Amino acid sequence: MVLMTEWQLHVPLAELRRSIDLLMDHVEAATDGGTIRLDEDYFWSIPKDALYDVNHTPADLTLGQLSWSWEHLTDLLADPDRAIGYHLVWLSEVLRAIGQKVV
């Protein structure tokens, strides 16, 4: 199967921020509100060049580590001027783990 498209998703950032706020409210209500314990550290990761190539099965999976992703985020909190776009990738890895744990 070959999937090709010119389609693009346009994400209004204000709506994205509202969605994040609503979901964080949900997580806080579903937990003790202060901390969530993640029981897994390592996860499979698909390299960027293969992630969106749905015409081919990824050949080389890599390992990611939640504690490492979280460390990048806490480093960002200590020095916000060092923010880069890839912090969103690290954040997404942590959020995925939280989303799979919280009902």
N, C-alpha and C positions, 0 to 999 in steps of 0.2 A: 504494500500500500504506500502510495506517495502522497503526502499531504503538502500542498503548497498554498499559500494564501498571501494576499496583500493586506489583509485585515490587521488593524492595530487597535490596541486597547488604550484608551485615554483615561487616565486616573486623576480626577480632581484631588489635589493634595488636601484641601480642606475636608473633603469627605473621607479621605483615608485617615486623617488625624482623628476625626470623629469616631470612625470605626474602631481605631486602636483604643481610644478612650473608653468606648462602650465595652469592648472586650476585656480591658484591664479591670473595669468595674465588675464584670462577670467573674473573672478569676479571683479577685479579692473577696467577692461574696461566696464563692464556692470553696475557698480555703480559709485559713486563719487570717488572711489579709496581709500578713507581714512577710511571709516567706513560703516558698514552695520547694519541696525536696524532689530533685530529679534523681532517679535511681540508675540511670544509664549514663555513660560518659562517651563511649565511642559509637560512631554511626557511619553508615555507608554514605559516601558523597559521590556525585557524578560530576566530572570535570565540566567546566562551563561550555567548552566547545561541543560537548556531546549532550548536554542537558536539554536543549531545545531542538535537537536533530531527531525528530520522532520517526524519520525514515530509516534509522539505523539503531540497532540495539547497542547500548554502550558496551564497549569492550573492556575498558579499564576503569573499574571503580576505585575510588581512593577512600581513605579513612578520614573522618572528621572527629573532633573531640569537643564536647560541650564545655568542658572546663576551660579549654583553650579559647573558645569563642567568647565565653563569659569574661575571661581575663582581658580580652581586647575591649570589651564593653566597659569594664570597670576602669581600665586605663584611660578610656575616653572620658569618663566622668571626672577623672583626676586632671585631665588636660583637654578641655573641650575644643581648643583651637586646633587640635590634631585630627579633627573629624575628617573622614574620607568616605566615599560612597560604599566601600566594601564593609564598613561597619554595619550597614543594613543586611548584608549577607550573614555576618556573625549573629546579628540580632535575630534574623529569620531562623537560624538553626536552633537558637534557644527557644524562640517562640513556638517552633514546631514541636519540640519536646514538651513544652508546657501544654500546648493545645491537645496533644495526644494523651496527656495525663488528666487534665481537668475535663470534667463532663459538662 
